[in-house]
Amino acid sequence: MTSTDARRDRLSSFLRERRALLQPEDVGLPPRTRRRTEGLRRDDVALLAGLSTSWYTALEQGRDVRPSDRVLEELSRVLRLSPEERDYLFALAQNRPAPLADDAGHLVSSSALRLLKSLRLPAYVLNARWDVVAWNRSAELCFYDFALMPPAERNIMKILMTDTIWRADPEEYEVILQRVVAKLRLDYSHAPTDTSIQDLIAEMNETSPTFRRLWQTNLVSRTEQGIHTHHLRNFGQITLENSGYMLEEDPALRLIIFSPVDDAEMERFDRFLRDFEQRERHVGSTIEALY
């Protein structure tokens, strides 16, 4: 048996099992008093998903049919699949990861927030639209006080295009922009129906000639990872390497961590944090003494 045949067998078994778990009344169909089939019938699923019974039967029987993204999304809806089951359906049917679901409702888990808080290095979590949805104390000290920014403006693409502090070195700035725009294009291809990403691209094309120029180049990149010299607020210049990690509980979210590029830069960064923490303790002690 080939790997393709094995995948089709697993797909067939998965669809049958999920169909058997639902009753007609669960999906708005009238109950049947005499049923030879446990759960929904194939023609029920086909009707609800807008498919022909013969085509759906061929898919469930493991024949060589090629379901589109739209068909798989409809089957996910009809069979009431969880996000994990939806991903599994796409993997079996198309041998690739599922497109990212629309961004509404993506929340950072409590475990991811604890990890973020525990990191001494600057780090934040981005959604598929490149909005900063969570950050740690070091990111606040080094980059921006995100809590004071309107949520719609906590967007890395907007920040890079509008904040002049990133333009100190024009050549490096161009490299950064090429990389992030190329990564955004790939992210968009994974979530083509996400209107929030569409709106961001439309806004950036309208307001930023630089973005518009780079978007027209059709550059594509799997990662925005790179080494760049940053001018950090409260700190000054330092060379950092950024790396991204997809959060397992939600592929639409990724953790971005900024690490000093060598031991000397790490020592400078640690010294900065120690000095800042010492100043904070001093200010806290002074306020406590006043009261």
VENVEN-V123444 format. One record per residue. RES is the residue in one letter. SS is DSSP state (2 for helix, 1 for strand, 0 for the rest). PHI is phi in degrees with one decimal (999 if undefined). D_FIRST is the distance of its C-alpha to the first C-alpha in whole Angstrom. Layout:
res=RES ss=SS phi=PHI d_first=D_FIRST
res=RES ss=SS phi=PHI d_first=D_FIRST
This chain:
res=M ss=0 phi=999 d_first=0
res=T ss=0 phi=-77.8 d_first=4
res=S ss=2 phi=-63.3 d_first=7
res=T ss=2 phi=-65.0 d_first=8
res=D ss=2 phi=-62.0 d_first=6
res=A ss=2 phi=-63.4 d_first=7
res=R ss=2 phi=-62.8 d_first=10
res=R ss=2 phi=-65.1 d_first=11
res=D ss=2 phi=-62.8 d_first=10
res=R ss=2 phi=-66.5 d_first=13
res=L ss=2 phi=-63.0 d_first=15
res=S ss=2 phi=-59.1 d_first=15
res=S ss=2 phi=-64.0 d_first=16
res=F ss=2 phi=-63.4 d_first=18
res=L ss=2 phi=-64.0 d_first=20
res=R ss=2 phi=-62.7 d_first=21
res=E ss=2 phi=-65.9 d_first=22
res=R ss=2 phi=-67.9 d_first=24
res=R ss=2 phi=-63.9 d_first=26
res=A ss=2 phi=-69.3 d_first=27
res=L ss=0 phi=-78.8 d_first=29
res=L ss=0 phi=-107.6 d_first=31
res=Q ss=0 phi=-99.2 d_first=34
res=P ss=2 phi=-52.2 d_first=35
res=E ss=2 phi=-66.7 d_first=39
res=D ss=2 phi=-66.5 d_first=37
res=V ss=2 phi=-116.6 d_first=36
res=G ss=0 phi=87.3 d_first=39
res=L ss=0 phi=-96.4 d_first=38
res=P ss=0 phi=-66.5 d_first=41
res=P ss=0 phi=-65.7 d_first=40
res=R ss=0 phi=-108.4 d_first=39
res=T ss=0 phi=-77.6 d_first=41
res=R ss=0 phi=-120.7 d_first=38
res=R ss=0 phi=-131.7 d_first=35
res=R ss=0 phi=-90.2 d_first=32
res=T ss=0 phi=-102.9 d_first=29
res=E ss=0 phi=-74.5 d_first=29
res=G ss=0 phi=78.0 d_first=30
res=L ss=0 phi=-75.3 d_first=30
res=R ss=0 phi=-90.2 d_first=28
res=R ss=2 phi=-60.0 d_first=26
res=D ss=2 phi=-68.8 d_first=29
res=D ss=2 phi=-63.9 d_first=31
res=V ss=2 phi=-61.9 d_first=29
res=A ss=2 phi=-60.8 d_first=29
res=L ss=2 phi=-60.5 d_first=32
res=L ss=2 phi=-68.1 d_first=33
res=A ss=2 phi=-92.9 d_first=30
res=G ss=0 phi=73.0 d_first=32
res=L ss=0 phi=-119.5 d_first=29
res=S ss=0 phi=-78.9 d_first=29
res=T ss=2 phi=-62.8 d_first=27
res=S ss=2 phi=-65.2 d_first=25
res=W ss=2 phi=-68.9 d_first=24
res=Y ss=2 phi=-64.8 d_first=23
res=T ss=2 phi=-60.4 d_first=21
res=A ss=2 phi=-62.2 d_first=19
res=L ss=2 phi=-64.0 d_first=18
res=E ss=2 phi=-68.7 d_first=18
res=Q ss=0 phi=-84.6 d_first=16
res=G ss=0 phi=80.1 d_first=13
res=R ss=0 phi=-79.3 d_first=14
res=D ss=0 phi=-82.9 d_first=15
res=V ss=0 phi=-118.0 d_first=18
res=R ss=0 phi=-119.5 d_first=19
res=P ss=0 phi=-69.3 d_first=22
res=S ss=0 phi=-81.0 d_first=25
res=D ss=2 phi=-57.8 d_first=26
res=R ss=2 phi=-62.5 d_first=29
res=V ss=2 phi=-62.5 d_first=27
res=L ss=2 phi=-67.2 d_first=25
res=E ss=2 phi=-64.6 d_first=28
res=E ss=2 phi=-65.9 d_first=29
res=L ss=2 phi=-64.8 d_first=27
res=S ss=2 phi=-60.8 d_first=27
res=R ss=2 phi=-68.9 d_first=31
res=V ss=2 phi=-63.0 d_first=31
res=L ss=0 phi=-85.0 d_first=28
res=R ss=0 phi=55.3 d_first=31
res=L ss=0 phi=-77.2 d_first=28
res=S ss=0 phi=-72.5 d_first=29
res=P ss=2 phi=-54.7 d_first=29
res=E ss=2 phi=-69.4 d_first=27
res=E ss=2 phi=-68.7 d_first=25
res=R ss=2 phi=-60.2 d_first=25
res=D ss=2 phi=-59.2 d_first=24
res=Y ss=2 phi=-65.5 d_first=21
res=L ss=2 phi=-59.7 d_first=20
res=F ss=2 phi=-63.4 d_first=21
res=A ss=2 phi=-61.9 d_first=18
res=L ss=2 phi=-72.6 d_first=16
res=A ss=2 phi=-81.2 d_first=17
res=Q ss=2 phi=-123.3 d_first=18
res=N ss=0 phi=56.5 d_first=16
res=R ss=0 phi=-157.1 d_first=20
res=P ss=0 phi=-63.4 d_first=23
res=A ss=0 phi=-69.0 d_first=25
res=P ss=0 phi=-58.7 d_first=28
res=L ss=0 phi=-62.7 d_first=31
res=A ss=0 phi=-70.9 d_first=33
res=D ss=0 phi=-52.4 d_first=37
res=D ss=0 phi=-73.5 d_first=39
res=A ss=0 phi=-58.2 d_first=41
res=G ss=0 phi=93.3 d_first=41
res=H ss=0 phi=-75.1 d_first=39
res=L ss=0 phi=-118.7 d_first=41
res=V ss=0 phi=-77.6 d_first=41
res=S ss=0 phi=-68.4 d_first=40
res=S ss=2 phi=-63.5 d_first=43
res=S ss=2 phi=-67.0 d_first=41
res=A ss=2 phi=-66.9 d_first=41
res=L ss=2 phi=-65.6 d_first=44
res=R ss=2 phi=-65.9 d_first=45
res=L ss=2 phi=-60.6 d_first=43
res=L ss=2 phi=-59.0 d_first=45
res=K ss=2 phi=-65.6 d_first=48
res=S ss=2 phi=-75.3 d_first=48
res=L ss=0 phi=-74.6 d_first=47
res=R ss=0 phi=-81.1 d_first=50
res=L ss=0 phi=-78.0 d_first=49
res=P ss=0 phi=-62.9 d_first=49
res=A ss=1 phi=-157.6 d_first=46
res=Y ss=1 phi=-148.9 d_first=45
res=V ss=1 phi=-111.9 d_first=43
res=L ss=1 phi=-110.1 d_first=42
res=N ss=0 phi=-93.2 d_first=40
res=A ss=0 phi=-64.4 d_first=38
res=R ss=0 phi=-87.6 d_first=42
res=W ss=0 phi=73.9 d_first=43
res=D ss=1 phi=-79.2 d_first=45
res=V ss=1 phi=-80.7 d_first=46
res=V ss=1 phi=-106.8 d_first=46
res=A ss=1 phi=-161.7 d_first=47
res=W ss=1 phi=-156.5 d_first=48
res=N ss=0 phi=-108.4 d_first=50
res=R ss=2 phi=-62.7 d_first=54
res=S ss=2 phi=-65.2 d_first=53
res=A ss=2 phi=-63.9 d_first=52
res=E ss=2 phi=-65.7 d_first=55
res=L ss=2 phi=-69.6 d_first=57
res=C ss=2 phi=-90.3 d_first=55
res=F ss=0 phi=-110.2 d_first=54
res=Y ss=0 phi=-142.1 d_first=56
res=D ss=0 phi=-84.8 d_first=57
res=F ss=2 phi=-59.1 d_first=54
res=A ss=2 phi=-63.1 d_first=56
res=L ss=2 phi=-86.9 d_first=59
res=M ss=0 phi=-92.4 d_first=57
res=P ss=0 phi=-58.7 d_first=56
res=P ss=2 phi=-51.4 d_first=52
res=A ss=2 phi=-67.5 d_first=52
res=E ss=2 phi=-97.5 d_first=53
res=R ss=0 phi=-82.2 d_first=51
res=N ss=1 phi=-123.3 d_first=48
res=I ss=2 phi=-63.0 d_first=48
res=M ss=2 phi=-64.2 d_first=48
res=K ss=2 phi=-64.3 d_first=51
res=I ss=2 phi=-61.8 d_first=52
res=L ss=2 phi=-63.2 d_first=51
res=M ss=2 phi=-79.7 d_first=53
res=T ss=2 phi=-114.7 d_first=56
res=D ss=0 phi=-83.8 d_first=57
res=T ss=2 phi=-67.6 d_first=59
res=I ss=2 phi=-63.1 d_first=59
res=W ss=2 phi=-77.9 d_first=55
res=R ss=2 phi=-100.3 d_first=57
res=A ss=0 phi=-57.7 d_first=59
res=D ss=0 phi=-115.3 d_first=57
res=P ss=2 phi=-57.6 d_first=56
res=E ss=2 phi=-66.8 d_first=54
res=E ss=2 phi=-67.1 d_first=52
res=Y ss=2 phi=-59.4 d_first=52
res=E ss=2 phi=-63.3 d_first=51
res=V ss=2 phi=-63.6 d_first=48
res=I ss=2 phi=-60.4 d_first=47
res=L ss=2 phi=-64.5 d_first=47
res=Q ss=2 phi=-58.6 d_first=45
res=R ss=2 phi=-68.3 d_first=42
res=V ss=2 phi=-73.0 d_first=43
res=V ss=2 phi=-67.2 d_first=43
res=A ss=2 phi=-64.3 d_first=40
res=K ss=2 phi=-71.6 d_first=38
res=L ss=2 phi=-60.3 d_first=39
res=R ss=2 phi=-61.3 d_first=38
res=L ss=2 phi=-66.7 d_first=34
res=D ss=2 phi=-59.0 d_first=35
res=Y ss=2 phi=-64.2 d_first=36
res=S ss=2 phi=-65.9 d_first=33
res=H ss=2 phi=-83.4 d_first=31
res=A ss=0 phi=-139.1 d_first=34
res=P ss=0 phi=-66.6 d_first=35
res=T ss=0 phi=-97.7 d_first=36
res=D ss=0 phi=-77.1 d_first=38
res=T ss=2 phi=-67.3 d_first=42
res=S ss=2 phi=-66.5 d_first=43
res=I ss=2 phi=-71.4 d_first=42
res=Q ss=2 phi=-58.3 d_first=43
res=D ss=2 phi=-64.4 d_first=46
res=L ss=2 phi=-62.4 d_first=46
res=I ss=2 phi=-62.3 d_first=45
res=A ss=2 phi=-62.6 d_first=48
res=E ss=2 phi=-63.5 d_first=51
res=M ss=2 phi=-67.9 d_first=50
res=N ss=2 phi=-63.7 d_first=50
res=E ss=2 phi=-79.8 d_first=53
res=T ss=2 phi=-100.9 d_first=55
res=S ss=0 phi=-125.9 d_first=54
res=P ss=2 phi=-58.8 d_first=54
res=T ss=2 phi=-64.3 d_first=53
res=F ss=2 phi=-60.9 d_first=49
res=R ss=2 phi=-59.0 d_first=50
res=R ss=2 phi=-63.8 d_first=50
res=L ss=2 phi=-72.7 d_first=47
res=W ss=2 phi=-64.4 d_first=45
res=Q ss=0 phi=-74.3 d_first=45
res=T ss=0 phi=-79.8 d_first=44
res=N ss=0 phi=61.0 d_first=40
res=L ss=0 phi=-67.9 d_first=40
res=V ss=0 phi=-134.9 d_first=36
res=S ss=0 phi=-141.9 d_first=36
res=R ss=0 phi=-76.9 d_first=33
res=T ss=0 phi=-145.0 d_first=36
res=E ss=0 phi=-99.4 d_first=40
res=Q ss=0 phi=-59.6 d_first=40
res=G ss=1 phi=-172.7 d_first=43
res=I ss=1 phi=-113.9 d_first=46
res=H ss=1 phi=-143.4 d_first=50
res=T ss=1 phi=-88.3 d_first=53
res=H ss=1 phi=-111.2 d_first=54
res=H ss=1 phi=-102.2 d_first=58
res=L ss=1 phi=-85.9 d_first=57
res=R ss=0 phi=-65.7 d_first=60
res=N ss=0 phi=71.1 d_first=62
res=F ss=0 phi=-134.5 d_first=61
res=G ss=1 phi=112.1 d_first=61
res=Q ss=1 phi=-80.8 d_first=59
res=I ss=1 phi=-156.7 d_first=56
res=T ss=1 phi=-95.9 d_first=52
res=L ss=1 phi=-123.0 d_first=49
res=E ss=1 phi=-111.8 d_first=46
res=N ss=1 phi=-101.6 d_first=44
res=S ss=1 phi=-138.8 d_first=40
res=G ss=1 phi=-117.8 d_first=38
res=Y ss=1 phi=-136.0 d_first=35
res=M ss=1 phi=-67.8 d_first=33
res=L ss=1 phi=-79.4 d_first=34
res=E ss=0 phi=-60.6 d_first=31
res=E ss=0 phi=-74.6 d_first=33
res=D ss=1 phi=-157.8 d_first=33
res=P ss=1 phi=-63.2 d_first=32
res=A ss=1 phi=-76.9 d_first=35
res=L ss=1 phi=-111.1 d_first=37
res=R ss=1 phi=-140.3 d_first=37
res=L ss=1 phi=-91.9 d_first=40
res=I ss=1 phi=-108.9 d_first=42
res=I ss=1 phi=-119.2 d_first=44
res=F ss=1 phi=-108.7 d_first=46
res=S ss=1 phi=-117.7 d_first=47
res=P ss=1 phi=-54.6 d_first=50
res=V ss=0 phi=-77.1 d_first=49
res=D ss=0 phi=-152.1 d_first=51
res=D ss=2 phi=-63.4 d_first=53
res=A ss=2 phi=-64.7 d_first=56
res=E ss=2 phi=-68.3 d_first=55
res=M ss=2 phi=-64.5 d_first=53
res=E ss=2 phi=-64.0 d_first=57
res=R ss=2 phi=-61.1 d_first=58
res=F ss=2 phi=-66.9 d_first=56
res=D ss=2 phi=-61.4 d_first=57
res=R ss=2 phi=-63.9 d_first=60
res=F ss=2 phi=-59.6 d_first=60
res=L ss=2 phi=-65.0 d_first=59
res=R ss=2 phi=-62.7 d_first=61
res=D ss=2 phi=-62.8 d_first=64
res=F ss=2 phi=-66.1 d_first=63
res=E ss=2 phi=-63.3 d_first=62
res=Q ss=2 phi=-65.7 d_first=66
res=R ss=2 phi=-62.9 d_first=67
res=E ss=2 phi=-61.8 d_first=66
res=R ss=2 phi=-64.1 d_first=67
res=H ss=2 phi=-64.4 d_first=70
res=V ss=2 phi=-63.5 d_first=70
res=G ss=2 phi=-62.6 d_first=69
res=S ss=2 phi=-65.3 d_first=72
res=T ss=2 phi=-63.3 d_first=75
res=I ss=2 phi=-65.2 d_first=74
res=E ss=2 phi=-64.5 d_first=74
res=A ss=2 phi=-67.0 d_first=77
res=L ss=2 phi=-68.6 d_first=79
res=Y ss=0 phi=-107.9 d_first=78
